[in-house]
Amino acid sequence: MSRQPHKRKKPRPKPASAADSDTPRRRVRLSLEALEVARGHDGFLRGKPEPALLIAAYRTNGALPAALVGRLLVRARLTNEIPCSVSLGEHELHYDARFAVAERILLLALALEENNGRGVAALYAAFESPGQLLLYDASESVPSPLTVDEWARTARSTASAPSVRPVEVMLAGVALDEIAASDQFISASALSIATLGRADESWRLSFVGRDERNDWTLLLRTRVD
């Protein structure tokens, strides 16, 4: 009996790993450069305001829910007469990672006029809970609050350098000005950054209080490389 020739099995293609579909490793950097103060108020006979800037960076639109990847607290000291511009020195937030194509970094910035510091501390701690944050455009007549992931997706078509739209933010259904308590909450801004390609952009984030007595603009730079 003649033997049949042995047929070699073709190797099966290996399934693509998660890393194969990722973009190359990227480094996202956020640099705070200056705070322009057009108007400032700290109450009757209380001198100049004491601006506190709180910045959080969230990784969004991935396989997992939005996650905090970095945060900053920067206090600006006003020494000159208003209007003035204050250099913020070397304050940089950076994050290195491999990102899937759809992933974005959401930057959330809060501005407060600090008094006893308890409100600043509470909101800085609140950055740890992105699942409890809801955002909507401050110009909306009928608010449509979105989660951090949802807002990051929709913001890509509405935010382009240098201007950033102000947002309203709620934490567990509570407005941030209520949480800030004796530290006066001025306003919030947010922007969504793509991680797919390299970029270097300068932004102007406007913070105007409801009574318009405080009118500040944060100058910051974002880089993806």
RANOR-V616789 format. One record per residue. N is the residue number from 1. RES is the residue in three letters. PSI is psi in whole degrees, 0 to 359 (none if undefined). NEAR is the number of other C-alpha atoms within 10 Angstrom. D_CENTER is the distance of its C-alpha to the mean C-alpha in Angstrom with 2 decimals. Layout:
n:res:psi:near:d_center
N:RES:PSI:NEAR:D_CENTER
N:RES:PSI:NEAR:D_CENTER
This chain:
n:res:psi:near:d_center
1:MET:128:3:76.25
2:SER:143:4:73.89
3:ARG:141:5:70.34
4:GLN:139:6:67.46
5:PRO:138:6:65.25
6:HIS:126:6:62.10
7:LYS:128:6:59.02
8:ARG:135:6:55.88
9:LYS:137:6:52.80
10:LYS:136:6:50.01
11:PRO:137:6:46.90
12:ARG:140:6:44.19
13:PRO:138:6:40.91
14:LYS:138:6:38.25
15:PRO:144:7:35.36
16:ALA:133:8:32.17
17:SER:166:8:29.90
18:ALA:326:8:26.20
19:ALA:332:11:25.72
20:ASP:328:10:27.96
21:SER:356:11:25.62
22:ASP:158:15:22.51
23:THR:168:17:21.46
24:PRO:160:16:22.35
25:ARG:134:13:20.32
26:ARG:153:18:17.29
27:ARG:119:15:15.53
28:VAL:127:22:11.95
29:ARG:137:16:11.71
30:LEU:121:20:9.53
31:SER:123:18:12.10
32:LEU:125:22:12.22
33:GLU:312:17:15.55
34:ALA:160:17:16.81
35:LEU:119:24:16.68
36:GLU:129:18:19.16
37:VAL:103:21:20.90
38:ALA:320:15:23.05
39:ARG:145:17:24.08
40:GLY:140:24:23.86
41:HIS:136:18:25.64
42:ASP:32:17:26.15
43:GLY:165:10:29.09
44:PHE:125:6:32.76
45:LEU:32:7:34.14
46:ARG:8:8:31.11
47:GLY:203:10:30.24
48:LYS:153:18:26.96
49:PRO:161:20:23.59
50:GLU:88:18:21.58
51:PRO:135:24:17.90
52:ALA:126:22:15.41
53:LEU:125:22:11.76
54:LEU:124:21:9.44
55:ILE:132:23:6.14
56:ALA:144:22:4.93
57:ALA:128:26:4.59
58:TYR:137:24:6.54
59:ARG:124:25:9.56
60:THR:167:25:10.77
61:ASN:25:23:14.06
62:GLY:195:15:16.23
63:ALA:336:9:19.43
64:LEU:162:8:17.84
65:PRO:163:13:15.52
66:ALA:140:24:11.77
67:ALA:140:21:11.55
68:LEU:128:17:9.65
69:VAL:357:15:10.25
70:GLY:154:16:9.42
71:ARG:157:20:8.75
72:LEU:148:16:10.36
73:LEU:118:15:12.62
74:VAL:127:15:14.24
75:ARG:129:16:17.27
76:ALA:127:17:18.77
77:ARG:122:15:22.56
78:LEU:117:19:24.34
79:THR:338:10:27.80
80:ASN:166:10:28.79
81:GLU:146:10:29.77
82:ILE:137:14:27.29
83:PRO:150:13:26.24
84:CYS:171:15:24.90
85:SER:133:19:22.24
86:VAL:123:16:21.10
87:SER:137:14:20.26
88:LEU:6:18:17.59
89:GLY:211:12:19.40
90:GLU:87:9:18.14
91:HIS:111:12:14.71
92:GLU:139:15:13.02
93:LEU:131:18:10.76
94:HIS:153:16:12.16
95:TYR:125:15:12.64
96:ASP:133:13:15.88
97:ALA:169:12:16.89
98:ARG:135:15:18.80
99:PHE:141:23:17.02
100:ALA:161:19:18.85
101:VAL:320:15:19.09
102:ALA:351:15:16.99
103:GLU:148:23:14.01
104:ARG:161:23:10.58
105:ILE:124:25:7.29
106:LEU:126:26:4.44
107:LEU:124:22:1.12
108:LEU:124:21:2.79
109:ALA:130:24:5.64
110:LEU:143:25:9.14
111:ALA:131:26:12.43
112:LEU:151:27:15.67
113:GLU:110:26:19.22
114:GLU:135:21:20.31
115:ASN:282:17:23.83
116:ASN:351:11:24.70
117:GLY:351:16:21.31
118:ARG:321:15:21.59
119:GLY:320:23:18.90
120:VAL:314:27:16.44
121:ALA:320:14:17.51
122:ALA:318:14:17.26
123:LEU:326:18:13.68
124:TYR:318:18:12.70
125:ALA:326:11:14.79
126:ALA:338:16:13.39
127:PHE:336:22:10.10
128:GLU:349:17:12.75
129:SER:68:13:13.55
130:PRO:334:19:11.12
131:GLY:343:15:14.46
132:GLN:0:15:15.19
133:LEU:138:19:12.22
134:LEU:138:23:13.12
135:LEU:148:23:11.56
136:TYR:158:20:13.79
137:ASP:132:20:14.36
138:ALA:340:16:15.78
139:SER:356:11:18.74
140:GLU:127:11:19.91
141:SER:325:7:23.39
142:VAL:101:9:23.42
143:PRO:140:12:20.06
144:SER:81:10:19.16
145:PRO:140:17:16.48
146:LEU:152:16:14.62
147:THR:170:15:13.23
148:VAL:315:26:9.78
149:ASP:316:24:11.82
150:GLU:317:15:13.70
151:TRP:321:21:11.08
152:ALA:325:27:9.58
153:ARG:316:18:13.27
154:THR:334:12:14.30
155:ALA:341:17:11.66
156:ARG:333:14:13.03
157:SER:352:9:16.13
158:THR:345:10:14.98
159:ALA:119:15:12.42
160:SER:139:16:14.31
161:ALA:145:11:14.32
162:PRO:346:13:14.89
163:SER:147:13:14.16
164:VAL:132:17:11.16
165:ARG:140:19:12.33
166:PRO:152:21:11.85
167:VAL:159:21:11.26
168:GLU:142:19:13.18
169:VAL:138:25:12.04
170:MET:144:17:14.69
171:LEU:114:18:15.12
172:ALA:39:14:18.23
173:GLY:3:10:19.45
174:VAL:133:13:19.29
175:ALA:146:13:17.70
176:LEU:331:23:15.58
177:ASP:334:18:18.24
178:GLU:323:13:20.77
179:ILE:325:19:19.00
180:ALA:332:21:18.54
181:ALA:239:16:22.33
182:SER:344:16:23.96
183:ASP:116:21:20.80
184:GLN:120:22:20.23
185:PHE:126:24:16.93
186:ILE:294:24:16.35
187:SER:182:24:13.52
188:ALA:153:26:9.87
189:SER:156:24:7.86
190:ALA:148:26:5.28
191:LEU:151:25:5.94
192:SER:128:27:7.20
193:ILE:129:23:8.92
194:ALA:147:19:12.36
195:THR:0:26:13.75
196:LEU:316:20:17.37
197:GLY:171:11:18.46
198:ARG:146:12:18.20
199:ALA:154:13:16.34
200:ASP:106:11:16.02
201:GLU:151:13:14.52
202:SER:140:16:14.20
203:TRP:156:18:12.14
204:ARG:112:20:13.12
205:LEU:118:22:10.97
206:SER:135:22:13.71
207:PHE:111:25:14.22
208:VAL:125:21:17.64
209:GLY:160:21:19.30
210:ARG:327:11:21.39
211:ASP:0:8:24.52
212:GLU:15:13:23.27
213:ARG:338:15:24.60
214:ASN:126:21:21.32
215:ASP:101:20:19.80
216:TRP:154:26:17.28
217:THR:123:18:15.32
218:LEU:128:22:12.82
219:LEU:122:19:13.66
220:LEU:161:19:11.45
221:ARG:135:17:12.27
222:THR:138:19:10.81
223:ARG:138:18:13.52
224:VAL:117:20:14.42
225:ASP:none:15:17.95
